[in-house]
Amino acid sequence: MANWEYATLEWLWDSGSFRLNMPGRNEKQSSGSYNELVELLNELGKGSWEVASCTSGGNWLFWTLKRQA
């Protein structure tokens, strides 16, 4: 059985802000729009992170990410 670790990524597109919460209480905040989001998702993919789920509402997108621990 696989063991997973999880992270979350939040994007408020009207204010252009990202918040990434990684295991170990590691939180990173940055700013940007579509290009920066693509770069961030590519970086996460290089670290073996994949999207487990996504939800949205209004000006907000929220992803749950996972990778094998």
Secondary structure, DSSP 8 states (H G I E B T S, - for coil): ---EEEEEEEEETTTTEEEEEETTTEEEEEE--HHHHHHHHHHHHHTT-EEEEEEEETTEEEEEEEEE-
